[in-house]
């Protein structure tokens, strides 16, 4: 097989593997609802339940990125997927809250696959195509939407315990397919003289910290909302789990699939321009989503008049759909920054930035639950994310926008 053929094969099978891993990683977003009911969990406990796998998948990203640089993505990805299979199967036999939390930590290893596949795929393509290639691979985020289509059907037909059993079988098949159709190139490995501690020095770079902050909202927010939205639809609009999961997929699906488009846009117009507009679109959507259901009474000459202000299920879903598109473009543009600025150690930097994004996906659902228990408002989740986007916009303005013209005839591409 030619080098180009190997590159395309690696891209296809890696994207498929990442889709399966992400599907498993987001499992609690659906099966967590019947578990919550069975165990009588409050919103904070439910947030911790859904977020537990995200924690492990985040913490493992930095070492996985470094090991990928050193040993190659093929062996690291195959080993990682194989290690998750026993934990996925065991989930079906959990009965106590702590059982789910402990097993969830091991299932969460699947989330680390992103830091393996990103450098593995990128190094098979020339620099001017890396944004698009990483965007296609990142479209595996659509595994969150696949979970919302598949898991509710299994829950309704067979009960929630069938979901981990089926997912364990799918993961086993994926390990075999990945190994058969992936390839390895020793030239893609980072020189062995580079030490673990040397690669971690990248944490001192202020640009890396900025990319971490950006990614904590476009990826961390995507993960958190993918986990949170099914139960949000059920509680806020009184929908059944299948309808709620279908509507929640209107956010998850474009948030994953369209990442490839974001990669192409970042290659064409630069990571800076795409990220800047992503943050503004997200800011507008989250502002509207933050407004709680409100009854406003006004004293008039004819007596009190009451108005209801709030989003119905249709407007809410449209805004979530737009937000998902924005997050998809943003996830790709952040990694275009990385491939442009750190071509020699994409694995390490993507691991660090992926860690920040994953930790955002871990912390946010817990904070969503805590705010809901504290305020009684479900929309408080969007209020929190609105504030995080403000931080990104301010940081980006002071470090990038003020340095050059963003639009017009004299604007220059900024990556």
Secondary structure, 3 states (H helix, E strand, C coil): CCHHHHHHHHHHHHHHHHHHHHHHHCCHHHHHHHHHHHHCCCHHHHHHHHHHHHHHHHHCHHHHHHHHHHHCHHHHHHHHHHHHHHHHHHHHHCCCHHHHHHHHHHHHHHHHHHHHHHHHHHCCCCHHHHHHHHHHHHHHHHHHHHHHHHHHHHHHHHCCHHHHHHHHHHHHHHHHHHHHHCCCCHHHCCCCCCCHHHHHHHHHCHHHHHHHHHHHHHCHHHHHHHHHHHHHHHHHHCCCHHHHHHHHHHHHHHHHHCHHHHHHHHHHHCHHHHHHHHHHHHHHHHHHHCCCCEEEEEEECCEEEEEEECCCHHHHHHHHHHHHHHHHHHHHHHHHHHHHHCHHHHHHHHHHHHHHHHHHHHHHHHHHHHHHHHHCCCCHHHHHHHHHHHHHHHHHHHHCHHHCCCCCCCCCCCC
